[in-house]
């Protein structure tokens, strides 16, 4: 966990309790970028891995994995040109 400006950020490993792997990590990072979610990096040395990992807020991770578990698209912010619900 990393705290920056009094906000807690968690790596996927910390949040899930296991190594997420590069594919899931890439999917989460793309969703964070698309939704303009702030993230930070943290250097780790664990389980043979040494390097930086992305860390996200718990609220973002809760929302992202809720949509995945419920087979909903993570569409927090529509792409330009997509129909808006109003």
C-alpha positions in Angstrom: 0.0 0.0 0.0 1.2 3.5 -0.8 -0.2 6.7 0.7 0.0 9.9 -1.2 -1.8 13.1 -0.2 -3.7 11.1 2.4 -5.1 8.7 -0.2 -4.4 5.0 -0.1 -3.3 3.3 -3.2 -3.2 -0.5 -3.6 -1.4 -2.7 -6.1 -3.4 -5.5 -7.7 -1.4 -8.0 -5.6 -2.4 -6.2 -2.4 -6.0 -5.9 -3.5 -6.5 -9.4 -4.9 -4.1 -11.3 -2.6 -2.3 -12.9 -5.5 -0.3 -12.0 -8.5 -2.6 -10.6 -11.2 -0.3 -11.1 -14.1 0.5 -8.8 -17.0 -2.8 -9.3 -18.9 -5.1 -8.4 -16.1 -2.7 -5.6 -15.0 -2.8 -4.1 -18.5 -6.7 -4.3 -18.6 -6.9 -2.5 -15.2 -4.4 0.1 -16.3 -6.3 0.8 -19.6 -9.5 1.2 -17.6 -7.8 3.6 -15.2 -6.5 5.7 -18.0 -9.8 5.7 -19.9 -11.7 6.8 -16.8 -9.0 9.3 -15.8 -8.4 7.5 -12.5 -5.3 8.7 -10.7 -2.8 6.0 -10.1 0.7 5.9 -8.6 3.7 3.6 -9.0 5.5 1.7 -6.3 8.8 -0.2 -6.4 8.5 -3.8 -5.1 10.8 -6.8 -4.7 8.6 -9.8 -4.1 8.4 -13.4 -5.4 11.3 -13.0 -7.8 9.8 -9.8 -9.3 11.6 -6.5 -8.9 10.2 -3.4 -10.5 7.5 -0.8 -10.4 3.8 -1.7 -10.2 0.8 0.5 -10.6 -1.3 1.2 -7.6 -5.0 2.4 -7.6 -7.5 3.6 -5.1 -9.6 0.9 -3.4 -12.8 2.6 -4.7 -11.6 2.3 -8.3 -10.6 -1.3 -7.8 -13.9 -2.1 -6.1 -15.9 -0.6 -9.0 -13.7 -2.2 -11.7 -13.9 -5.7 -10.3 -17.6 -5.4 -9.4 -18.3 -4.8 -13.1 -16.1 -7.7 -14.1 -17.8 -10.1 -11.7 -21.2 -9.0 -12.9 -20.2 -9.3 -16.5 -20.8 -5.6 -17.1 -18.6 -3.4 -19.3 -16.4 -1.0 -17.3 -17.7 2.2 -19.0 -17.3 4.9 -16.4 -16.7 7.5 -19.0 -18.1 7.0 -22.6 -15.9 7.5 -25.6 -16.4 10.7 -27.5 -19.4 10.2 -29.8 -21.0 7.5 -27.8 -24.6 8.1 -26.8 -25.1 9.5 -23.4 -28.0 8.2 -21.1 -29.8 11.6 -21.2 
